Amino acid sequence: MNTLKLTSCMAPNADDFVKSLAEYLTNRLNIHIEACLDIPWQERELGFDAGDIEICWICGLPYIWKVDKPAPQVELLATPVLKGRRYRNRAVYYSDVVVHKDSPIRKFADLEGMRWSYNEPQSHSGTYVVRDHLAKMGKDCRYFGKIVESGAHQNSIQMILDNRIDASAIDSWVLELEMIKRPELASKLRVIDTLGPSSFPPWMISRLVPVELRRRIKHLLVEMHQDPIGRSILDKVEISHFSATEDRDYDPIRKMAQSAEKIEWAEI
């Protein structure tokens, strides 16, 4: 294979990292790795499912849906481990429940009847983890007074700032990157609760890629932090290293999904 396509279904603030990763792999493999980021993320996922894109970074929830199918055509590649102390050198992240700094809301229990947004229906960090939390409380979506889909975590953040909603569950890594990009957010937002930890979104690869090439790519990712150029790329997005995670590491998301699907979820 002389060319591979690589894409991401993660938040747009990670796109520069994805481009840099594609360039890094191209230089190390002597195979052209094309970053496909000029189409909507939904089309990127469809391209991966169809085998037109060989490598994809995706939420843990669609990961389990894809690999749990009979005779899956994709497999786990490697998973980023974040730098922050809260992650304890594990391939996990959190969903931070965020409100405006001036909001009277202090805890999740204060959100009953309030305005809530989620990024998109099939997101673990923005939707399913919240559904799981509500299910454990014996509640469903009617716990909130209003629920709207924002389309992206960054959109939910802006809706909080604009006072169009009261709160949202934001991917902790997305929030950290936004805080780096926009330091003023630290004085405008407040985290009132944290859900998780959850298994961090993994990189996946198509089984149409030859086995030896899959092994080489995985090795390059797992060893990337030891290469000065790779280290520089990872540092820009607060990633410590890639972990050679295994499918069982995503069992917690499987359990949360089973719990989440027991309750109703719809816009109100």
PyMOL commands that set and color helices and strands:
alter all, ss='L'
color gray80, all
select helices_A, chain A and resi 12-29+41-50+60-67+85-87+108-111+124-137+141-143+153-161+172-181+183-187+211-226+228-235+247-260
alter helices_A, ss='H'
color red, helices_A
select strands_A, chain A and resi 3-8+32-35+55-57+74-82+92-100+115-118+146-149+167-171+189-199+203-206+239-243
alter strands_A, ss='S'
color yellow, strands_A
deselect
rebuild
show_as cartoon
